[in-house]
Amino acid sequence: MNATRSEKSSVLSGLFVVGAALLLSSQASAQPTPLTDKLVGDVGGAAYLTQSVIRSRDKDTAVLPYGYFDYGRFFARVDTLGLKTLKLGNGYLELAGRISQEGWKADTAALAGLGDRKTPIPLGIGTFQETPYGGFFLNAFVDANQSHGALLEASYAAQFKLGQWTFYPQLGLEYRNAKYANYFYGVSAAESAASGYAAYKPGASTMPVMGLALDVPLGEPWVLSLQLRRKWLDSALTNSPLVSRKTQDSGFVALSYRFK
């Protein structure tokens, strides 16, 4: 009964944020940025860090390509790639995919008896609405890999300058349905018997997210970009015996060439 109420509350919260974002974007007078057959934005490399919330696992670090750009209908927004299709408000309806690091391996002594969680492959639809009030990002994904669960997100980013530096404060909400949350953070009866952890089956999860990104010009066309983000895990996840944290931090430092 409690899980059902929690899931209904999470859905309502997610719908409220999505509806508010669409309402604001529909009031703006701007039109979608025209599609052009040239690359516009940042391309380079970055060092990424994501703090793990799973017991006995510390953090994931990687040096990988970095992109935040548009090229015709194709776009890259750090970890989100896709294609713009039909015009929608102040943006486009997008076919999108996410590069995720939410999977993990049970290769430590503390996780003995548990199965690996396969890295998700979130695929779905979304939109970026560029308005006079800031940018609104809305995405709805389904994991095409093992969990087959749903991931919904709504986020907002503002922009302001301080001298030559450009700041992007961010605020958002992430929703994972029960199937998604249970695959990554649940403990089955068989795993409980093998590992000693109590069996656990979480319901849906809703997590607020805050972040701050910064662009520092290094002399055209080079740009240094930094981002820090924090998620606050709700009780559906923190009550899992596999989870050792109540927050999750992530970020990157990128050096890129800015195409105009």
C-alpha positions as CSV (number, residue, x, y, z in Angstrom):
1,M,0.0,0.0,0.0
2,N,2.8,2.4,0.9
3,A,4.7,1.6,-2.3
4,T,1.5,2.3,-4.3
5,R,1.0,5.7,-2.7
6,S,4.7,6.5,-3.2
7,E,4.5,5.6,-6.9
8,K,1.4,7.7,-7.4
9,S,3.0,10.7,-5.6
10,S,6.1,10.3,-7.8
11,V,4.1,10.2,-11.0
12,L,2.1,13.3,-10.0
13,S,5.2,15.2,-9.1
14,G,6.8,14.3,-12.4
15,L,3.7,15.3,-14.3
16,F,3.5,18.6,-12.5
17,V,7.1,19.5,-13.4
18,V,6.6,18.5,-17.0
19,G,3.3,20.4,-17.3
20,A,4.8,23.5,-15.7
21,A,7.7,23.5,-18.1
22,L,5.5,23.1,-21.1
23,L,3.2,25.8,-19.9
24,L,6.1,28.3,-19.6
25,S,7.5,27.4,-22.9
26,S,4.2,27.8,-24.7
27,Q,3.9,31.4,-23.4
28,A,7.3,32.4,-24.9
29,S,7.3,34.2,-28.3
30,A,10.7,32.7,-29.5
31,Q,10.8,30.2,-32.3
32,P,12.9,27.1,-32.5
33,T,16.5,27.7,-33.6
34,P,16.6,27.0,-37.4
35,L,18.4,23.8,-38.4
36,T,21.7,24.4,-40.2
37,D,24.1,22.1,-42.1
38,K,27.1,23.1,-40.0
39,L,28.4,22.2,-36.6
40,V,27.7,24.7,-33.9
41,G,28.9,24.2,-30.3
42,D,31.7,22.5,-28.4
43,V,33.7,19.4,-29.2
44,G,36.6,18.1,-27.2
45,G,37.6,15.8,-24.3
46,A,36.7,15.6,-20.7
47,A,37.5,13.9,-17.4
48,Y,34.2,12.6,-15.8
49,L,33.6,11.5,-12.2
50,T,30.4,9.9,-10.9
51,Q,30.1,9.0,-7.2
52,S,28.7,5.5,-6.7
53,V,25.9,5.1,-4.1
54,I,26.3,1.3,-4.0
55,R,27.9,-0.2,-0.9
56,S,31.7,-0.8,-1.2
57,R,31.9,0.9,-4.6
58,D,33.6,4.3,-4.5
59,K,33.4,6.3,-7.8
60,D,33.6,5.9,-11.5
61,T,36.2,8.0,-13.4
62,A,36.8,8.2,-17.1
63,V,38.5,10.3,-19.8
64,L,36.2,10.4,-22.8
65,P,35.1,12.6,-25.7
66,Y,33.0,15.6,-24.9
67,G,30.3,17.3,-27.0
68,Y,27.7,19.9,-26.6
69,F,26.7,20.8,-30.1
70,D,24.1,20.8,-32.9
71,Y,24.8,19.6,-36.5
72,G,21.6,19.8,-38.6
73,R,19.1,17.5,-36.9
74,F,21.7,15.7,-34.8
75,F,22.6,17.0,-31.3
76,A,24.9,16.0,-28.5
77,R,24.4,17.3,-24.9
78,V,27.2,15.8,-22.9
79,D,25.5,12.4,-22.1
80,T,22.4,12.7,-24.3
81,L,22.5,12.2,-28.0
82,G,19.7,12.3,-30.5
83,L,17.8,13.6,-33.6
84,K,15.5,16.5,-33.8
85,T,12.2,15.7,-35.6
86,L,9.1,17.9,-35.7
87,K,8.9,21.4,-34.4
88,L,7.4,21.5,-30.9
89,G,6.9,24.9,-29.2
90,N,10.3,26.6,-28.9
91,G,12.2,23.5,-29.8
92,Y,11.7,20.1,-31.5
93,L,10.4,16.7,-30.6
94,E,13.6,14.6,-30.3
95,L,14.5,11.0,-30.5
96,A,17.1,10.6,-27.7
97,G,19.4,8.2,-26.0
98,R,21.4,8.5,-22.8
99,I,25.0,7.3,-22.0
100,S,24.4,6.0,-18.5
101,Q,26.8,4.8,-15.7
102,E,24.1,3.4,-13.4
103,G,25.0,-0.2,-13.8
104,W,27.5,-1.9,-11.5
105,K,29.5,-5.1,-10.9
106,A,29.2,-7.2,-7.8
107,D,33.0,-7.7,-7.8
108,T,33.8,-6.7,-4.2
109,A,33.7,-8.8,-1.0
110,A,30.8,-6.7,0.3
111,L,28.7,-7.5,-2.7
112,A,29.4,-11.3,-2.8
113,G,26.3,-13.3,-3.6
114,L,24.7,-10.5,-5.7
115,G,24.4,-10.4,-9.4
116,D,25.9,-7.7,-11.7
117,R,23.5,-4.9,-12.8
118,K,23.9,-4.4,-16.5
119,T,24.5,-0.8,-17.6
120,P,21.2,0.6,-18.8
121,I,20.6,1.8,-22.4
122,P,18.0,4.5,-22.0
123,L,16.2,5.2,-25.3
124,G,13.1,7.4,-25.8
125,I,11.9,10.9,-26.7
126,G,12.5,14.4,-25.4
127,T,12.6,18.1,-26.1
128,F,14.7,21.1,-25.4
129,Q,12.6,24.3,-25.0
130,E,14.7,27.5,-25.3
131,T,12.7,30.3,-23.8
132,P,13.4,33.9,-22.6
133,Y,13.1,32.4,-19.0
134,G,15.9,29.8,-19.6
135,G,16.1,26.3,-21.1
136,F,13.8,23.4,-20.2
137,F,14.9,19.8,-20.9
138,L,12.2,17.1,-20.9
139,N,13.0,13.4,-21.5
140,A,11.2,10.1,-21.2
141,F,13.4,6.9,-21.6
142,V,12.9,3.2,-21.4
143,D,15.9,1.0,-20.6
144,A,16.5,-1.1,-23.7
145,N,18.9,-3.4,-21.8
146,Q,18.1,-5.6,-18.8
147,S,15.7,-3.7,-16.5
148,H,13.2,-2.5,-19.2
149,G,12.2,0.2,-16.7
150,A,11.3,3.8,-17.3
151,L,13.3,6.9,-16.5
152,L,11.6,10.4,-16.8
153,E,13.3,13.7,-16.2
154,A,12.6,17.4,-16.3
155,S,15.2,20.1,-15.7
156,Y,15.7,23.8,-16.1
157,A,18.9,25.8,-16.7
158,A,19.4,29.5,-16.5
159,Q,22.3,31.5,-17.8
160,F,24.1,34.6,-16.5
161,K,27.6,36.2,-17.1
162,L,30.1,37.4,-14.7
163,G,32.9,39.1,-16.7
164,Q,34.0,36.6,-19.3
165,W,32.7,33.6,-17.4
166,T,29.2,32.2,-18.1
167,F,27.3,30.3,-15.4
168,Y,24.4,27.9,-15.8
169,P,22.6,27.1,-12.6
170,Q,20.4,24.0,-13.0
171,L,17.4,22.5,-11.2
172,G,15.6,19.2,-12.0
173,L,13.7,16.2,-11.1
174,E,14.4,12.5,-12.0
175,Y,11.7,9.8,-11.8
176,R,12.5,6.0,-12.0
177,N,9.5,3.6,-12.0
178,A,9.5,0.6,-9.7
179,K,10.8,-1.8,-12.4
180,Y,13.8,0.4,-13.0
181,A,14.5,1.0,-9.3
182,N,14.1,-2.6,-8.3
183,Y,16.6,-3.9,-10.9
184,F,19.4,-1.6,-9.8
185,Y,18.7,-1.3,-6.1
186,G,16.5,-4.2,-5.1
187,V,17.6,-7.6,-3.5
188,S,15.8,-10.7,-4.7
189,A,15.0,-13.6,-2.4
190,A,17.8,-15.7,-4.1
191,E,20.3,-12.9,-3.7
192,S,19.3,-12.5,-0.1
193,A,20.0,-16.1,0.7
194,A,23.3,-16.0,-1.1
195,S,24.6,-12.6,0.2
196,G,23.0,-12.2,3.7
197,Y,21.4,-8.9,2.7
198,A,17.7,-8.6,3.5
199,A,15.4,-9.0,0.5
200,Y,14.2,-5.6,-0.7
201,K,11.9,-4.5,-3.5
202,P,11.7,-0.7,-3.9
203,G,8.9,1.2,-5.3
204,A,9.2,4.2,-7.7
205,S,11.8,6.8,-6.9
206,T,11.8,10.6,-7.4
207,M,15.1,12.5,-6.9
208,P,15.6,16.3,-7.0
209,V,18.8,17.4,-8.8
210,M,20.7,20.7,-8.5
211,G,23.8,21.6,-10.5
212,L,26.1,24.4,-11.7
213,A,28.0,24.6,-15.0
214,L,30.6,27.1,-16.0
215,D,32.2,28.1,-19.3
216,V,35.6,29.8,-19.1
217,P,37.0,31.2,-22.4
218,L,40.7,30.4,-22.9
219,G,41.1,32.5,-26.1
220,E,39.1,31.7,-29.1
221,P,38.2,29.1,-30.1
222,W,39.1,27.2,-26.9
223,V,36.7,26.8,-23.9
224,L,37.1,25.2,-20.5
225,S,33.8,23.8,-19.2
226,L,33.1,22.5,-15.7
227,Q,30.0,21.0,-14.1
228,L,29.0,19.8,-10.7
229,R,25.7,18.1,-9.9
230,R,24.1,16.6,-6.8
231,K,21.1,14.2,-6.6
232,W,19.2,13.6,-3.4
233,L,18.1,10.0,-3.1
234,D,14.6,9.4,-1.8
235,S,13.6,6.6,0.7
236,A,12.8,4.1,-2.0
237,L,16.6,4.0,-2.7
238,T,18.2,4.9,0.6
239,N,16.2,2.1,2.3
240,S,17.9,-0.5,0.1
241,P,20.6,-2.5,1.9
242,L,22.8,-2.0,-1.2
243,V,22.8,1.8,-0.9
244,S,25.3,3.5,1.4
245,R,24.7,7.2,0.6
246,K,21.8,9.7,0.6
247,T,23.3,11.9,-2.1
248,Q,25.2,11.4,-5.3
249,D,27.6,13.8,-6.8
250,S,28.9,13.9,-10.3
251,G,30.8,16.3,-12.6
252,F,33.3,16.8,-15.4
253,V,36.1,19.1,-16.6
254,A,36.2,19.5,-20.4
255,L,38.5,21.3,-22.8
256,S,36.8,21.9,-26.1
257,Y,37.0,23.7,-29.4
258,R,33.9,26.0,-30.0
259,F,32.5,25.9,-33.5
260,K,30.3,28.9,-34.5
